[in-house]
Structure formats: structure tokens, C-alpha cells
Amino acid sequence: MARYYRYRLPPWLRYWLLVIERCLLPIVIFQGLRTIFFPTTFDVLLLGIFIGLYLAFFLEWI
């Protein structure tokens, strides 16, 4: 399994990874509130994807 190091990526890609990482927490919070008030299958699935992506950034898998 190949490990990707952020600092070996091109600068434009590192910039976009940082932008996504910073914007992901408010999106997770909003989607969590939306799922609590209007639960649909799509909302639960989307929340699971966002939480998984957030954890991947938090644990530095990406």
C-alpha cells in the first residue's frame, strides 16, 4: 500500500486539500443537524461519507 505524503504533492493540490479539510467540519455539523431534523436515507448516507472523510483527514490518512 502506497502512502501519500502531503508535502510531496504539487502546491495547488496541497492548497485544495487544506481548503477541503477546513470546510469539512462545518459541513459535517450542518449535515448532522439536517439528518436529525429531516432524516432520509440519502442524508444518513451523506453524513456517513462526510464523517468518514473527516476522520480520514483527522487521522492523517489523506
C-alpha positions as CSV (number, residue, x, y, z in Angstrom):
1,M,0.0,0.0,0.0
2,A,1.5,3.3,-1.1
3,R,1.4,6.2,1.4
4,Y,0.9,9.7,0.0
5,Y,2.8,12.5,1.7
6,R,1.2,15.8,1.5
7,Y,4.4,17.7,1.1
8,R,5.4,15.7,-2.0
9,L,2.2,16.8,-3.8
10,P,2.1,19.8,-6.1
11,P,1.4,23.1,-4.3
12,W,-2.0,23.6,-6.0
13,L,-3.2,20.1,-4.7
14,R,-1.9,20.8,-1.2
15,Y,-3.8,24.1,-1.2
16,W,-7.1,22.3,-2.2
17,L,-6.6,19.6,0.4
18,L,-6.2,22.3,3.0
19,V,-9.4,24.1,1.8
20,I,-11.4,20.8,1.9
21,E,-10.0,20.0,5.3
22,R,-11.0,23.4,6.8
23,C,-14.5,23.4,5.2
24,L,-15.4,19.8,6.2
25,L,-16.2,20.3,9.9
26,P,-19.0,22.9,9.3
27,I,-20.4,20.7,6.5
28,V,-20.5,17.7,8.9
29,I,-22.2,19.7,11.6
30,F,-24.8,21.1,9.1
31,Q,-25.4,17.6,7.7
32,G,-25.7,16.2,11.2
33,L,-28.4,18.7,12.1
34,R,-30.2,18.2,8.9
35,T,-30.2,14.4,9.4
36,I,-31.6,14.8,12.9
37,F,-34.4,17.0,11.8
38,F,-35.2,15.6,8.3
39,P,-33.9,12.0,8.3
40,T,-33.8,10.4,4.9
41,T,-31.7,7.5,3.6
42,F,-29.7,9.9,1.4
43,D,-29.0,12.2,4.4
44,V,-27.7,9.4,6.6
45,L,-25.6,8.0,3.7
46,L,-24.2,11.5,3.0
47,L,-23.5,12.1,6.7
48,G,-21.6,8.8,6.9
49,I,-19.5,9.8,3.9
50,F,-18.7,13.2,5.4
51,I,-17.8,11.7,8.7
52,G,-15.5,9.1,7.1
53,L,-13.8,11.8,5.1
54,Y,-13.4,14.0,8.1
55,L,-11.9,11.1,10.1
56,A,-9.5,10.3,7.2
57,F,-8.2,13.9,7.4
58,F,-8.1,13.9,11.2
59,L,-6.2,10.7,11.4
60,E,-3.9,11.9,8.5
61,W,-4.8,9.1,6.1
62,I,-5.1,11.7,3.4
